[in-house]
């Protein structure tokens, strides 16, 4: 049983299509994807724990004055994390935690932040050839990521549509958030981005 889990199940049914489904391999066949996910998780822990990402983005966030620049910066930074780490959950978590207070300070509903991060972090991550979703898809399709990425039109269009929404203001929902106290603003300035 341990051998089957490690190396995979092998059957010879006589039907080539059935055999190709049954003889996919065990844990060893998934080692590349699992290894990439493990390394990306470790990188994400380092980026968040040391606040390197927040330090890189802080000067850019300070220059944001309009909703359109905030949305474009959110999408760009999400792609930055996606290309740096290859991990979908990091591309979602780091920009969300970094930009949530900026959205609140500009009285833009955080569901806009969610939509932007989803556009680049959930859908757009498939455009990263070394990303976990692309590596997984490549192993399932039996082709390299470079061969199928140019045809993932949805992954190209969703971030672009969100940038257009930001420029035009269409579907950008405003929301009044309580003002932060002076002490909260000082804590955010000293400790980096607020995680409230």
Secondary structure, DSSP 4 states (H G I P E B T S, - for coil): -HHHHHH------S-HHHHHHH----GGGGHHHHHHHHHHHHHHHHHHHTTHHHHHHHHHHHH--SHHHHHHHHHHHHHHHHHHH--HHHHHHHHHHHHHHHHHHTTB-HHHHHHHHIIIIIIGGGG-TTSHHHHHHHHHHTS-HHHHGGG-HHHHHHHHHHHHHHHH-TT--B---PPPPHHHHHHHHHHSS---
